Structure formats: C-alpha cells, structure tokens
C-alpha cells in the first residue's frame, strides 16, 4: 500500500485549495455563487478529512 500516502497527501491539499477558493469566491461576491456554495464547502471538507485520515492510518 505505498500509493496511499502519496495520494492522501494530495487529496488533503486539494481539500484545502477547494476551501480557499470557497472563501475567495465568497469574498468576491460572485453572481450565482449560492448554487455552488454548500457543495463546494462540503467537498473541500470531505477531501481534507479523508486525506488526513488516510495519511494517519498509513503512519500506524
């Protein structure tokens, strides 16, 4: 299972990038943002949590 830490690290960073874009779009007040507001936040949090969880599971 050597592929798990490689992908989990990038999955965690992908979640952080999605959350950063979510904050940036909220701050810029983009039109029609309310349609992607909640799914974008949920996807970012899930990617971050799943990436961190897989990384921690592989360290054991």
Backbone atoms as SQL, in Angstrom:
CREATE TABLE atoms (id INTEGER PRIMARY KEY, chain TEXT, resi INTEGER, resn TEXT, atom TEXT, x REAL, y REAL, z REAL);
INSERT INTO atoms VALUES
  (1, 'A', 1, 'UNK', 'N', 0.826, -1.205, 0.000),
  (2, 'A', 1, 'UNK', 'CA', 0.000, 0.000, 0.000),
  (3, 'A', 1, 'UNK', 'C', 0.865, 1.261, 0.000),
  (4, 'A', 2, 'UNK', 'N', 1.843, 1.314, -0.836),
  (5, 'A', 2, 'UNK', 'CA', 2.683, 2.502, -0.897),
  (6, 'A', 2, 'UNK', 'C', 2.010, 3.677, -1.592),
  (7, 'A', 3, 'UNK', 'N', 0.937, 3.440, -2.318),
  (8, 'A', 3, 'UNK', 'CA', 0.275, 4.522, -3.030),
  (9, 'A', 3, 'UNK', 'C', -0.603, 5.370, -2.116),
  (10, 'A', 4, 'UNK', 'N', -0.979, 4.875, -0.934),
  (11, 'A', 4, 'UNK', 'CA', -1.892, 5.607, -0.049),
  (12, 'A', 4, 'UNK', 'C', -1.305, 6.933, 0.441),
  (13, 'A', 5, 'UNK', 'N', -0.090, 7.000, 0.967),
  (14, 'A', 5, 'UNK', 'CA', 0.380, 8.304, 1.456),
  (15, 'A', 5, 'UNK', 'C', 0.578, 9.307, 0.329),
  (16, 'A', 6, 'UNK', 'N', 0.946, 8.809, -0.853),
  (17, 'A', 6, 'UNK', 'CA', 1.158, 9.694, -1.983),
  (18, 'A', 6, 'UNK', 'C', -0.133, 10.406, -2.369),
  (19, 'A', 7, 'UNK', 'N', -1.210, 9.646, -2.525),
  (20, 'A', 7, 'UNK', 'CA', -2.472, 10.246, -2.928),
  (21, 'A', 7, 'UNK', 'C', -3.191, 10.938, -1.777),
  (22, 'A', 8, 'UNK', 'N', -3.040, 10.450, -0.580),
  (23, 'A', 8, 'UNK', 'CA', -3.748, 11.062, 0.546),
  (24, 'A', 8, 'UNK', 'C', -3.198, 12.456, 0.836),
  (25, 'A', 9, 'UNK', 'N', -1.896, 12.643, 0.647),
  (26, 'A', 9, 'UNK', 'CA', -1.324, 13.964, 0.868),
  (27, 'A', 9, 'UNK', 'C', -1.903, 14.963, -0.138),
  (28, 'A', 10, 'UNK', 'N', -2.003, 14.533, -1.389),
  (29, 'A', 10, 'UNK', 'CA', -2.543, 15.430, -2.410),
  (30, 'A', 10, 'UNK', 'C', -4.046, 15.627, -2.258),
  (31, 'A', 11, 'UNK', 'N', -4.737, 14.633, -1.757),
  (32, 'A', 11, 'UNK', 'CA', -6.164, 14.775, -1.507),
  (33, 'A', 11, 'UNK', 'C', -6.401, 15.790, -0.402),
  (34, 'A', 12, 'UNK', 'N', -5.556, 15.778, 0.608),
  (35, 'A', 12, 'UNK', 'CA', -5.659, 16.746, 1.682),
  (36, 'A', 12, 'UNK', 'C', -5.391, 18.168, 1.171),
  (37, 'A', 13, 'UNK', 'N', -4.360, 18.319, 0.348),
  (38, 'A', 13, 'UNK', 'CA', -4.069, 19.640, -0.228),
  (39, 'A', 13, 'UNK', 'C', -5.172, 20.099, -1.173),
  (40, 'A', 14, 'UNK', 'N', -5.763, 19.173, -1.920),
  (41, 'A', 14, 'UNK', 'CA', -6.875, 19.515, -2.807),
  (42, 'A', 14, 'UNK', 'C', -8.054, 20.052, -2.002),
  (43, 'A', 15, 'UNK', 'N', -8.333, 19.434, -0.857),
  (44, 'A', 15, 'UNK', 'CA', -9.397, 19.929, 0.014),
  (45, 'A', 15, 'UNK', 'C', -9.115, 21.333, 0.516),
  (46, 'A', 16, 'UNK', 'N', -7.867, 21.612, 0.860),
  (47, 'A', 16, 'UNK', 'CA', -7.514, 22.953, 1.316),
  (48, 'A', 16, 'UNK', 'C', -7.630, 23.983, 0.197),
  (49, 'A', 17, 'UNK', 'N', -7.265, 23.600, -1.014),
  (50, 'A', 17, 'UNK', 'CA', -7.389, 24.516, -2.156),
  (51, 'A', 17, 'UNK', 'C', -8.855, 24.802, -2.452),
  (52, 'A', 18, 'UNK', 'N', -9.695, 23.785, -2.386),
  (53, 'A', 18, 'UNK', 'CA', -11.130, 23.991, -2.614),
  (54, 'A', 18, 'UNK', 'C', -11.711, 24.907, -1.546),
  (55, 'A', 19, 'UNK', 'N', -11.311, 24.720, -0.290),
  (56, 'A', 19, 'UNK', 'CA', -11.807, 25.603, 0.766),
  (57, 'A', 19, 'UNK', 'C', -11.299, 27.030, 0.595),
  (58, 'A', 20, 'UNK', 'N', -10.052, 27.192, 0.129),
  (59, 'A', 20, 'UNK', 'CA', -9.524, 28.527, -0.140),
  (60, 'A', 20, 'UNK', 'C', -10.311, 29.202, -1.263),
  (61, 'A', 21, 'UNK', 'N', -10.612, 28.455, -2.332),
  (62, 'A', 21, 'UNK', 'CA', -11.419, 29.023, -3.411),
  (63, 'A', 21, 'UNK', 'C', -12.824, 29.359, -2.941),
  (64, 'A', 22, 'UNK', 'N', -13.378, 28.538, -2.043),
  (65, 'A', 22, 'UNK', 'CA', -14.700, 28.799, -1.495),
  (66, 'A', 22, 'UNK', 'C', -14.715, 30.130, -0.757),
  (67, 'A', 23, 'UNK', 'N', -13.679, 30.381, 0.060),
  (68, 'A', 23, 'UNK', 'CA', -13.575, 31.641, 0.793),
  (69, 'A', 23, 'UNK', 'C', -13.358, 32.802, -0.165),
  (70, 'A', 24, 'UNK', 'N', -12.518, 32.603, -1.174),
  (71, 'A', 24, 'UNK', 'CA', -12.237, 33.657, -2.146),
  (72, 'A', 24, 'UNK', 'C', -13.486, 34.032, -2.938),
  (73, 'A', 25, 'UNK', 'N', -14.237, 33.039, -3.404),
  (74, 'A', 25, 'UNK', 'CA', -15.470, 33.326, -4.142),
  (75, 'A', 25, 'UNK', 'C', -16.503, 34.007, -3.254),
  (76, 'A', 26, 'UNK', 'N', -16.561, 33.622, -1.994),
  (77, 'A', 26, 'UNK', 'CA', -17.492, 34.261, -1.063),
  (78, 'A', 26, 'UNK', 'C', -17.112, 35.718, -0.849),
  (79, 'A', 27, 'UNK', 'N', -15.811, 35.976, -0.751),
  (80, 'A', 27, 'UNK', 'CA', -15.330, 37.336, -0.507),
  (81, 'A', 27, 'UNK', 'C', -15.546, 38.224, -1.728),
  (82, 'A', 28, 'UNK', 'N', -15.382, 37.667, -2.934),
  (83, 'A', 28, 'UNK', 'CA', -15.545, 38.455, -4.161),
  (84, 'A', 28, 'UNK', 'C', -17.009, 38.658, -4.537),
  (85, 'A', 29, 'UNK', 'N', -17.918, 37.952, -3.902),
  (86, 'A', 29, 'UNK', 'CA', -19.356, 38.057, -4.142),
  (87, 'A', 29, 'UNK', 'C', -19.687, 37.813, -5.611),
  (88, 'A', 30, 'UNK', 'N', -19.336, 36.637, -6.086),
  (89, 'A', 30, 'UNK', 'CA', -19.580, 36.243, -7.471),
  (90, 'A', 30, 'UNK', 'C', -21.060, 35.950, -7.665),
  (91, 'A', 31, 'UNK', 'N', -21.644, 36.392, -8.795),
  (92, 'A', 31, 'UNK', 'CA', -23.056, 36.088, -9.054),
  (93, 'A', 31, 'UNK', 'C', -23.288, 34.579, -9.186),
  (94, 'A', 32, 'UNK', 'N', -24.446, 34.135, -8.812),
  (95, 'A', 32, 'UNK', 'CA', -24.848, 32.717, -8.832),
  (96, 'A', 32, 'UNK', 'C', -23.952, 31.841, -7.965),
  (97, 'A', 33, 'UNK', 'N', -23.332, 32.414, -6.969),
  (98, 'A', 33, 'UNK', 'CA', -22.454, 31.652, -6.086),
  (99, 'A', 33, 'UNK', 'C', -23.251, 30.769, -5.132),
  (100, 'A', 34, 'UNK', 'N', -24.476, 31.153, -4.856),
  (101, 'A', 34, 'UNK', 'CA', -25.288, 30.398, -3.893),
  (102, 'A', 34, 'UNK', 'C', -25.577, 28.977, -4.369),
  (103, 'A', 35, 'UNK', 'N', -25.491, 28.744, -5.698),
  (104, 'A', 35, 'UNK', 'CA', -25.746, 27.406, -6.228),
  (105, 'A', 35, 'UNK', 'C', -24.605, 26.439, -5.907),
  (106, 'A', 36, 'UNK', 'N', -23.372, 26.937, -5.829),
  (107, 'A', 36, 'UNK', 'CA', -22.236, 26.048, -5.568),
  (108, 'A', 36, 'UNK', 'C', -21.655, 26.245, -4.173),
  (109, 'A', 37, 'UNK', 'N', -22.272, 27.078, -3.373),
  (110, 'A', 37, 'UNK', 'CA', -21.726, 27.419, -2.053),
  (111, 'A', 37, 'UNK', 'C', -21.591, 26.197, -1.154),
  (112, 'A', 38, 'UNK', 'N', -22.697, 25.547, -0.855),
  (113, 'A', 38, 'UNK', 'CA', -22.658, 24.413, 0.082),
  (114, 'A', 38, 'UNK', 'C', -21.953, 23.185, -0.498),
  (115, 'A', 39, 'UNK', 'N', -22.214, 22.792, -1.751),
  (116, 'A', 39, 'UNK', 'CA', -21.479, 21.618, -2.259),
  (117, 'A', 39, 'UNK', 'C', -19.967, 21.822, -2.299),
  (118, 'A', 40, 'UNK', 'N', -19.524, 23.031, -2.601),
  (119, 'A', 40, 'UNK', 'CA', -18.088, 23.300, -2.660),
  (120, 'A', 40, 'UNK', 'C', -17.463, 23.176, -1.280),
  (121, 'A', 41, 'UNK', 'N', -18.131, 23.699, -0.271),
  (122, 'A', 41, 'UNK', 'CA', -17.615, 23.597, 1.096),
  (123, 'A', 41, 'UNK', 'C', -17.613, 22.150, 1.567),
  (124, 'A', 42, 'UNK', 'N', -18.664, 21.413, 1.262),
  (125, 'A', 42, 'UNK', 'CA', -18.752, 20.016, 1.696),
  (126, 'A', 42, 'UNK', 'C', -17.674, 19.174, 1.023),
  (127, 'A', 43, 'UNK', 'N', -17.468, 19.366, -0.277),
  (128, 'A', 43, 'UNK', 'CA', -16.446, 18.605, -0.997),
  (129, 'A', 43, 'UNK', 'C', -15.056, 18.930, -0.449),
  (130, 'A', 44, 'UNK', 'N', -14.791, 20.205, -0.173),
  (131, 'A', 44, 'UNK', 'CA', -13.493, 20.589, 0.372),
  (132, 'A', 44, 'UNK', 'C', -13.226, 19.983, 1.733),
  (133, 'A', 45, 'UNK', 'N', -14.212, 19.995, 2.597),
  (134, 'A', 45, 'UNK', 'CA', -14.045, 19.430, 3.938),
  (135, 'A', 45, 'UNK', 'C', -13.873, 17.918, 3.875),
  (136, 'A', 46, 'UNK', 'N', -14.662, 17.247, 3.027),
  (137, 'A', 46, 'UNK', 'CA', -14.551, 15.796, 2.919),
  (138, 'A', 46, 'UNK', 'C', -13.194, 15.388, 2.352),
  (139, 'A', 47, 'UNK', 'N', -12.724, 16.083, 1.323),
  (140, 'A', 47, 'UNK', 'CA', -11.401, 15.762, 0.764),
  (141, 'A', 47, 'UNK', 'C', -10.309, 15.950, 1.804),
  (142, 'A', 48, 'UNK', 'N', -10.398, 17.041, 2.556),
  (143, 'A', 48, 'UNK', 'CA', -9.386, 17.307, 3.568),
  (144, 'A', 48, 'UNK', 'C', -9.421, 16.250, 4.674),
  (145, 'A', 49, 'UNK', 'N', -10.586, 15.947, 5.181),
  (146, 'A', 49, 'UNK', 'CA', -10.700, 14.967, 6.258),
  (147, 'A', 49, 'UNK', 'C', -10.293, 13.571, 5.801),
  (148, 'A', 50, 'UNK', 'N', -10.729, 13.173, 4.613),
  (149, 'A', 50, 'UNK', 'CA', -10.393, 11.837, 4.121),
  (150, 'A', 50, 'UNK', 'C', -8.894, 11.716, 3.852),
  (151, 'A', 51, 'UNK', 'N', -8.293, 12.754, 3.294),
  (152, 'A', 51, 'UNK', 'CA', -6.848, 12.737, 3.062),
  (153, 'A', 51, 'UNK', 'C', -6.066, 12.656, 4.357),
  (154, 'A', 52, 'UNK', 'N', -6.462, 13.442, 5.359),
  (155, 'A', 52, 'UNK', 'CA', -5.782, 13.380, 6.656),
  (156, 'A', 52, 'UNK', 'C', -5.984, 12.030, 7.335),
  (157, 'A', 53, 'UNK', 'N', -7.191, 11.486, 7.233),
  (158, 'A', 53, 'UNK', 'CA', -7.474, 10.190, 7.847),
  (159, 'A', 53, 'UNK', 'C', -6.630, 9.083, 7.214),
  (160, 'A', 54, 'UNK', 'N', -6.553, 9.055, 5.886),
  (161, 'A', 54, 'UNK', 'CA', -5.756, 8.026, 5.214),
  (162, 'A', 54, 'UNK', 'C', -4.272, 8.178, 5.516),
  (163, 'A', 55, 'UNK', 'N', -3.813, 9.409, 5.628),
  (164, 'A', 55, 'UNK', 'CA', -2.410, 9.639, 5.953),
  (165, 'A', 55, 'UNK', 'C', -2.091, 9.144, 7.368),
  (166, 'A', 56, 'UNK', 'N', -2.993, 9.390, 8.297),
  (167, 'A', 56, 'UNK', 'CA', -2.786, 8.938, 9.676),
  (168, 'A', 56, 'UNK', 'C', -2.885, 7.410, 9.780),
  (169, 'A', 57, 'UNK', 'N', -3.763, 6.806, 9.015),
  (170, 'A', 57, 'UNK', 'CA', -3.910, 5.350, 9.048),
  (171, 'A', 57, 'UNK', 'C', -2.662, 4.660, 8.512),
  (172, 'A', 58, 'UNK', 'N', -2.008, 5.284, 7.550),
  (173, 'A', 58, 'UNK', 'CA', -0.824, 4.672, 6.975),
  (174, 'A', 58, 'UNK', 'C', 0.396, 4.825, 7.889),
  (175, 'A', 59, 'UNK', 'N', 0.398, 5.822, 8.768),
  (176, 'A', 59, 'UNK', 'CA', 1.527, 6.017, 9.669),
  (177, 'A', 59, 'UNK', 'C', 1.584, 4.959, 10.765),
  (178, 'A', 60, 'UNK', 'N', 0.453, 4.326, 11.066),
  (179, 'A', 60, 'UNK', 'CA', 0.422, 3.335, 12.130),
  (180, 'A', 60, 'UNK', 'C', 1.087, 2.044, 11.731);
